Amino acid sequence: MNDIYQFSATNINGETVALEDYRGKVLLIVNTASQCGFTPQFRGLEALYQTYKSRGLVILGFPCNQFGQQEPGDSQEIASFCELNYGVSFPMFEKIDVNGSNAHPLFEYLKTAAPGILGFNAIKWNFSKFLVGRDGKVFKRYASIDTPAGISKDIERLLGLSDAPIKA
């Protein structure tokens, strides 16, 4: 598997979305949670989306309840929370597992393509982020503590808005 385009996922409204639909876009794929210390990152993610969506950035949010049971709600509750509290307008998907035997195949691919610190594949916590280039290949993995604003320079490079060389 060479890129993310062979995967699909179910959006928060229950519709199947082929990631092929995002071909040619820069993607930031994030596992999210509504009751986490990192939850305020929704605000920064939405700011990135508003700033760069017209240039080709799409943020994909994947709620996950595997870390401290911090995403207990159903799809409707999650969607309402994200919209009401953070004005989230980027695509959100149904709650998934990112680790273990029931991990979503997309996240299995992402973890293999961009291992974490010391080569460990497992996602450590909510708001881990994967930046994917227009070619559908994983550019870089970011930890939960990496803020959305802190990765904007990499996004700008992938969008062609910066003269800096692209280095993973």
C-alpha positions as CSV (number, residue, x, y, z in Angstrom):
1,M,0.0,0.0,0.0
2,N,1.6,3.2,-1.2
3,D,-0.8,5.9,-0.3
4,I,-4.0,6.6,1.7
5,Y,-6.3,6.6,-1.3
6,Q,-7.2,2.9,-1.1
7,F,-9.0,3.5,2.3
8,S,-12.5,4.7,3.1
9,A,-14.1,5.7,6.4
10,T,-17.6,6.4,7.7
11,N,-18.2,10.1,8.3
12,I,-20.0,11.4,11.4
13,N,-23.3,11.3,9.5
14,G,-22.9,7.6,8.7
15,E,-21.9,8.0,5.1
16,T,-19.0,6.1,3.6
17,V,-16.3,8.4,2.3
18,A,-13.5,7.2,-0.1
19,L,-10.2,8.9,0.7
20,E,-9.8,9.0,-3.0
21,D,-12.1,12.0,-2.8
22,Y,-9.3,13.9,-1.3
23,R,-6.7,13.2,-4.0
24,G,-4.5,16.2,-4.6
25,K,-5.2,17.8,-1.2
26,V,-2.9,18.1,1.7
27,L,-4.5,16.2,4.6
28,L,-4.0,16.5,8.4
29,I,-5.5,13.4,10.0
30,V,-6.1,13.6,13.7
31,N,-7.5,11.2,16.4
32,T,-9.7,13.4,18.6
33,A,-11.6,13.3,21.9
34,S,-14.1,15.7,23.5
35,Q,-13.0,15.3,27.1
36,C,-9.2,15.5,26.9
37,G,-6.7,18.1,28.1
38,F,-5.8,18.5,24.4
39,T,-9.4,19.1,23.3
40,P,-8.8,22.9,23.0
41,Q,-6.7,21.9,19.9
42,F,-10.0,21.8,18.0
43,R,-9.8,25.6,18.0
44,G,-6.3,25.6,16.5
45,L,-7.3,22.9,14.0
46,E,-10.3,24.9,12.9
47,A,-8.1,28.0,12.5
48,L,-5.7,26.0,10.3
49,Y,-8.6,24.7,8.2
50,Q,-10.1,28.2,7.7
51,T,-6.7,29.6,6.9
52,Y,-5.6,27.0,4.3
53,K,-8.7,25.2,3.0
54,S,-8.9,27.4,0.0
55,R,-5.2,26.5,-0.8
56,G,-5.9,22.7,-0.6
57,L,-5.8,21.7,3.1
58,V,-8.4,19.3,4.5
59,I,-8.4,18.2,8.2
60,L,-10.0,14.9,8.9
61,G,-11.0,14.3,12.6
62,F,-11.4,10.7,13.9
63,P,-12.9,10.5,17.4
64,C,-11.4,7.8,19.5
65,N,-12.4,6.5,23.0
66,Q,-9.3,4.4,23.6
67,F,-7.4,6.9,25.8
68,G,-8.9,7.5,29.2
69,Q,-12.4,7.0,27.9
70,Q,-12.3,10.6,26.9
71,E,-14.7,10.3,23.9
72,P,-17.8,8.5,25.4
73,G,-20.5,10.1,23.2
74,D,-22.2,8.9,20.1
75,S,-21.7,10.5,16.7
76,Q,-24.5,13.0,17.2
77,E,-23.1,14.1,20.6
78,I,-19.6,14.4,19.2
79,A,-20.7,16.5,16.2
80,S,-22.8,18.8,18.4
81,F,-19.9,19.2,20.9
82,C,-17.4,20.0,18.2
83,E,-19.6,22.5,16.4
84,L,-21.0,24.3,19.4
85,N,-17.8,24.5,21.4
86,Y,-15.2,25.0,18.7
87,G,-17.0,25.8,15.5
88,V,-15.6,22.7,13.8
89,S,-16.4,22.7,10.1
90,F,-13.8,20.3,8.9
91,P,-14.8,16.7,8.1
92,M,-15.4,14.5,11.2
93,F,-15.8,10.8,11.1
94,E,-17.4,8.1,13.3
95,K,-15.6,7.0,16.4
96,I,-12.9,4.5,15.7
97,D,-10.1,2.5,17.4
98,V,-6.6,3.6,16.4
99,N,-4.7,0.8,18.2
100,G,-5.3,-2.9,18.8
101,S,-7.0,-5.6,16.9
102,N,-10.0,-3.4,15.9
103,A,-7.9,-0.4,14.8
104,H,-9.2,1.2,11.6
105,P,-7.1,0.2,8.6
106,L,-6.3,3.8,7.8
107,F,-4.6,4.2,11.1
108,E,-2.8,0.9,10.8
109,Y,-1.4,2.3,7.5
110,L,-0.6,5.8,9.0
111,K,1.2,4.2,12.0
112,T,3.3,2.0,9.8
113,A,4.1,4.8,7.3
114,A,5.2,7.2,10.1
115,P,6.3,5.3,13.3
116,G,6.5,7.2,16.5
117,I,9.4,7.9,18.8
118,L,11.9,5.0,18.9
119,G,10.0,3.3,16.0
120,F,6.9,2.4,18.1
121,N,3.8,2.3,15.9
122,A,1.2,2.6,18.6
123,I,-0.6,6.0,19.0
124,K,0.1,7.2,22.5
125,W,-2.8,9.6,23.1
126,N,-5.6,11.7,21.7
127,F,-4.7,14.4,19.1
128,S,-1.9,12.5,17.4
129,K,-1.6,14.0,13.9
130,F,-0.5,12.8,10.5
131,L,0.3,15.2,7.7
132,V,-0.2,13.7,4.3
133,G,1.0,15.3,1.1
134,R,-0.9,15.9,-2.1
135,D,0.5,12.5,-3.4
136,G,-1.3,10.6,-0.6
137,K,1.9,9.7,1.2
138,V,2.5,10.4,4.9
139,F,4.8,13.3,5.3
140,K,5.2,13.4,9.1
141,R,3.7,12.3,12.4
142,Y,3.1,14.7,15.2
143,A,2.6,14.0,18.9
144,S,-0.4,15.2,21.0
145,I,1.7,18.0,22.4
146,D,2.4,19.4,19.0
147,T,0.0,22.3,18.5
148,P,-1.8,23.0,15.2
149,A,0.0,26.4,15.0
150,G,3.3,24.7,15.5
151,I,2.9,22.5,12.4
152,S,1.7,25.3,10.1
153,K,5.1,25.8,8.5
154,D,5.1,22.1,7.4
155,I,1.6,22.6,6.0
156,E,2.7,25.7,4.1
157,R,5.6,23.8,2.6
158,L,3.3,21.0,1.4
159,L,0.8,23.5,0.0
160,G,3.6,25.3,-1.9
161,L,3.2,28.5,0.1
162,S,6.8,28.5,1.3
163,D,10.1,28.4,-0.5
164,A,11.6,26.2,2.2
165,P,12.6,22.7,1.0
166,I,10.2,19.8,1.9
167,K,11.9,17.5,4.4
168,A,10.2,15.0,6.6
